[in-house]
């Protein structure tokens, strides 16, 4: 796959590269409060889920303080696509550099390409998490992660849900998840 086709976005922040690194590894502070596992050590694995819509298992593959964070997606499930292997074995990379007295964070999801069924939904959601929640966590100390179950979702998750409904209305259940988390 050509790198230019992978989803990528870049943010500039008013904090040091180390502060950006610390925020990125605080996954519960910007992606989801439901993350379970180790997010801040190489070899650590964590689980992410958003209701019954998305869940994945991720391994931390690289941590260079103030410079880089990388993850490998070990397993993935979306309730709105046919090919459940789309994210499996893809890599999520955060490259951090010093810029203008602050830092620049380049986010790339290597393997998330326009040919994927989830591309529109996934790229819109990542854009919200990175340019909104993560940027805010770095700059202010407060992100907008997905809350614990039964909490209200942040705006970028509502936007992704609306996009998903528009693309695949037959695959979306608007009923609340049952009490066992299924």
C-alpha positions as CSV (number, residue, x, y, z in Angstrom):
1,X,0.0,0.0,0.0
2,X,1.2,3.5,-0.7
3,X,1.7,5.6,2.4
4,X,-0.1,8.5,0.8
5,X,-3.3,6.6,0.8
6,X,-3.3,5.9,4.6
7,X,-5.5,8.2,6.7
8,X,-3.3,10.9,8.3
9,X,-3.9,14.2,10.0
10,X,-1.6,16.6,11.8
11,X,-2.2,18.9,14.7
12,X,-0.1,21.7,16.2
13,X,-0.2,22.2,20.0
14,X,1.1,24.8,22.5
15,X,2.9,22.2,24.6
16,X,6.2,20.4,24.5
17,X,6.7,17.2,22.6
18,X,7.0,15.3,25.9
19,X,3.6,16.8,27.1
20,X,2.1,15.6,23.8
21,X,3.6,12.2,24.2
22,X,2.2,11.9,27.8
23,X,-1.3,12.9,26.6
24,X,-1.2,10.4,23.7
25,X,-0.3,7.5,26.0
26,X,-3.2,8.6,28.3
27,X,-5.7,6.9,25.9
28,X,-8.5,7.1,28.4
29,X,-8.1,10.8,28.5
30,X,-8.8,11.4,24.8
31,X,-10.2,8.2,23.1
32,X,-12.4,6.3,25.5
33,X,-12.8,6.0,29.3
34,X,-13.7,2.3,28.5
35,X,-10.2,1.4,27.5
36,X,-8.9,-1.5,29.6
37,X,-5.3,-2.6,29.8
38,X,-1.8,-1.1,29.4
39,X,-1.4,1.9,27.1
40,X,1.9,3.2,28.2
41,X,4.4,0.4,27.9
42,X,5.9,-1.4,24.9
43,X,4.2,-4.8,24.6
44,X,1.2,-3.6,26.6
45,X,-2.2,-4.5,25.2
46,X,-5.4,-2.8,25.6
47,X,-9.1,-3.2,24.6
48,X,-11.2,-0.4,23.3
49,X,-15.0,-0.6,22.7
50,X,-17.7,1.8,21.9
51,X,-21.1,0.3,22.8
52,X,-21.8,-2.6,20.5
53,X,-20.6,-0.7,17.5
54,X,-16.8,-1.0,17.7
55,X,-14.3,-3.0,19.6
56,X,-10.6,-3.7,19.1
57,X,-7.6,-5.1,20.8
58,X,-4.3,-3.1,20.4
59,X,-0.7,-3.8,21.3
60,X,1.7,-0.9,22.0
61,X,4.7,-1.6,19.7
62,X,6.8,1.5,20.0
63,X,7.3,4.3,22.6
64,X,10.0,6.9,22.2
65,X,9.3,9.6,24.8
66,X,8.6,13.0,23.2
67,X,8.9,11.5,19.7
68,X,6.7,8.5,18.8
69,X,3.9,6.2,19.9
70,X,2.9,3.2,17.7
71,X,0.2,0.5,18.1
72,X,-0.7,-2.6,16.2
73,X,-4.3,-3.6,15.9
74,X,-4.5,-7.2,16.8
75,X,-8.2,-7.8,16.5
76,X,-11.2,-5.6,15.5
77,X,-15.0,-5.7,15.1
78,X,-17.4,-3.1,13.6
79,X,-21.2,-3.8,13.6
80,X,-21.6,-1.8,10.3
81,X,-19.2,-3.5,7.8
82,X,-19.0,-6.9,6.2
83,X,-15.2,-7.4,6.3
84,X,-14.2,-7.6,9.9
85,X,-10.5,-7.9,9.0
86,X,-10.3,-4.3,7.8
87,X,-8.4,-2.9,10.8
88,X,-6.7,-6.2,11.8
89,X,-2.9,-5.9,11.5
90,X,-3.0,-2.2,10.7
91,X,-0.7,0.2,12.6
92,X,-1.6,3.5,14.3
93,X,1.4,5.9,14.5
94,X,1.8,9.2,16.3
95,X,5.0,11.1,15.3
96,X,5.8,14.0,17.5
97,X,8.2,16.9,16.7
98,X,9.1,20.3,18.1
99,X,7.6,23.2,16.1
100,X,7.5,26.9,16.9
101,X,7.9,26.6,20.6
102,X,5.2,23.9,20.8
103,X,4.8,20.5,19.2
104,X,3.4,19.0,16.0
105,X,1.7,15.6,16.2
106,X,1.3,13.6,12.9
107,X,-1.3,10.8,13.3
108,X,-1.3,8.1,10.6
109,X,-3.4,5.0,10.6
110,X,-1.3,2.8,8.3
111,X,-3.7,0.5,6.5
112,X,-6.8,2.6,6.8
113,X,-7.3,3.3,3.1
114,X,-10.1,4.8,1.0
115,X,-11.0,1.3,-0.4
116,X,-12.1,0.1,3.0
117,X,-15.8,0.0,3.8
118,X,-15.2,1.8,7.1
119,X,-13.0,4.5,5.7
120,X,-15.5,7.4,5.8
121,X,-16.8,6.6,9.2
122,X,-13.3,5.7,10.6
123,X,-11.5,8.7,9.2
124,X,-14.2,11.1,10.4
125,X,-14.1,9.6,13.9
126,X,-10.2,9.7,14.0
127,X,-10.3,13.3,12.8
128,X,-12.6,14.2,15.7
129,X,-10.6,12.3,18.3
130,X,-7.2,13.7,17.1
131,X,-8.1,17.3,16.1
132,X,-10.6,17.7,18.9
133,X,-10.2,15.5,21.9
134,X,-6.5,14.8,21.8
135,X,-5.5,18.4,20.9
136,X,-7.6,19.6,23.8
137,X,-6.1,17.1,26.2
138,X,-2.6,18.2,25.2
139,X,-3.4,22.0,25.3
140,X,-5.7,22.2,28.3
141,X,-5.4,18.9,30.2
142,X,-9.0,17.9,29.4
143,X,-10.0,15.8,26.4
144,X,-13.5,14.6,25.3
145,X,-13.1,10.8,25.3
146,X,-16.1,8.5,24.9
147,X,-17.6,8.3,28.4
148,X,-18.2,5.1,30.4
149,X,-21.2,3.2,29.1
150,X,-24.6,4.9,29.4
151,X,-22.9,8.3,29.3
152,X,-23.4,10.9,26.5
153,X,-21.0,10.6,23.6
154,X,-18.8,13.5,22.5
155,X,-19.8,15.5,19.4
156,X,-17.3,13.7,17.1
157,X,-18.8,10.3,18.0
158,X,-22.3,11.7,17.1
159,X,-20.9,12.8,13.8
160,X,-19.4,9.4,13.1
161,X,-22.7,7.7,14.1
162,X,-24.6,10.0,11.7
163,X,-22.2,9.2,8.9
164,X,-22.5,5.4,9.7
165,X,-26.3,5.6,9.6
166,X,-26.2,7.4,6.2
167,X,-23.8,4.8,4.7
168,X,-25.3,1.6,6.1
169,X,-28.7,2.1,7.7
170,X,-29.6,-1.6,7.4
171,X,-26.6,-2.4,9.8
172,X,-27.4,0.0,12.5
173,X,-29.5,-0.8,15.6
174,X,-30.7,2.3,17.4
175,X,-31.9,0.2,20.3
176,X,-29.8,0.5,23.5
177,X,-27.3,-2.4,24.2
178,X,-28.7,-5.0,26.5
179,X,-27.4,-5.0,30.1
180,X,-24.7,-7.6,29.5
181,X,-22.8,-5.3,27.2
182,X,-23.5,-7.3,24.0
